[in-house]
Amino acid sequence: MIARGTLLSFALWIVFLAFVRVAVIPPESCGIESEERIAEAAEAAAAWMTRNQNADGSYVYLYYNESDSAPAAYNEVRHAGVTMSLYQAAGRLGDRETLAAADDGLAWMEANLVRHDDWAALSASFRANRPPLGASALMVVSLAERRLATADTQYDGLMREVGRYLTALQRDDGGFHVAWQIDVDAPDTAGTSRFYPGEALWALALLHEAFPGEGWDSHARDALSFITTMRDDVEDVDFPPLADQWAAYGLAEMVEWGLTDQQIDYARDLAGRFGLLVRTASQREGSWYGSLLRGEDARGSGVGTWAEGLAGLWRVAAQDERLADIKDKTEERLHCIAGILTDRQTDAEEAADYASPGLVEGAWFHDGETRMDDQQHAFSGITYALDALAEHKMREPEETLE
Amino acid sequence: MTEILRAAVGIFATLAPFGLVPAFLAASPDDHEGDAARTGLTAFAAAGAALAVLLTAVVLTDPFLGLLDVSGENFQAGAAVIMAPLAVRLLWSGRSLGLSEVATGRPWLLPLAVPGLASPAALGAVVAYSGRYGEADAAAAVAIAILAAGALLCAGVFLRRALGGLAIGVLGRLSGALIVAVAVELAVDGVRSV
């Protein structure tokens, strides 16, 4: 005969385990599994960016699907980011129309350059006196992506010129001032940015890859040292490491140069941070109450950056034995987050219900709003996630556009 | 090897044999010298049954997690929470089972093997370590932990005579603290893993 105390104990355990199941380990879902469908989502995102470009080369920045309105706002950092993704798309998809759109975006950036001393910097007209580091860093990345996609060297001089703005802003500790104040001819020593250092790191690494022997690598190494040892403290990050996909891109570029054990440890921690974000997102998707437990969905750009970051770290794991143990799990998470992104993308059928389907199809909406970088980060993230699933270790396109 | 030992320590903590000693002794009276063999048999049977249950859990980890739609890394947080009641009970009373709970026909099985040794906390730990280190390492860890726990139960009579009930109670409470440490490690690793 079973004692009453034992029976009561069993009953209490069942109630407790039910609570744990619902509140602590809710079911996870990774959206769409088909890699073919995931690839189509990337193409639809690239098509959105190409289709929604203005005559001057800028892009539709914000769009609200319910009110069918696009407020007048812009950001040159995000412009450079979208152009970067379009060059990636042109190279990957072998698409001349996308290349033309990216070139129009590049022309917009050339028209918004500020030149000073021996450098050039990208800056929107309203803050031409204080060009943000991030915009120039992503412009360099765009130019590097164009070079990888086309093997065209006509912009090499411009790439170096904008690259010199990054080095002009680099501090002795490897970190960066956020801008040069042209009117007083001095850097802005007060401002800081969480993501500009990562953007500059990747740009400097790509400059070295394009122009080896010119010294860009020492700037990149200093930047990586700052990011992996000081940045999170300087920026007062509550739960380090900061989920910085740009740093992951930089690490992926620099892994063949040789990374220190400390940098590998940082990469491992960063992969863990992105992995946690993906697992939490999958819990959010897995049940009707997931969003109650895990909070609101992140917007497309945020989710896309997790895929970008994990994909960069997958390349590190694929090339450095010290991280080989996380490679398979990283692939699993990449498949998951790419599937979630694909599931959340607005398809043609859903877009047809809105006043401007061309502004809706292929986009990611968050509370009825899409911003151009939602498509940018999602496209890049999905594209490089598919690379990982295909064991494609090199980031550049296999064939260049002629 | 390090991974097997780490998992064995974690699983041993959740078996909490010191917390089980009072219930074990209540189920196998040892007032006479002739009862020593019976005590050993009870310990052996309980440990064997618990071993079977926990090894089954190791083998079923993947299908179980698949059924729940939960990744191994997320499950670690769940396993940590599942350990909380046992840890609290041990810290509070130094016992993982009440003495009244052993009044069953086959106490070596219920409650000594299940849920005494193979408690929800131990099952959670086994699934967590199996997901983290793989089935082979987890199975080896379970065997090591059960062997150690079984040996401690066998030595229960001796321990009570040598240390006294108070010392065993203190060791039971320390077991609770060890479970808290294991739970925290599992949760933190789950959060930091890809």
Interface residues (C-beta under 8 A of the other chain):
Chain A: M1 I2 A3 G5 T6 S9 F10 W13 F16 L17 V20 R21 V24 I25 P27 E28 S29 D269 A271 G272 F274 G275 L276 R279 S282 Q283 G286 L310 I326 K329 T330 R333
Chain B: L68 D69 V70 S71 E73 N74 F75 A77 G78 V81 I82 P85 G98 S100 E101 V102 A103 T104 G105 L110 P111 P115 P120 V191 R192 S193 V194
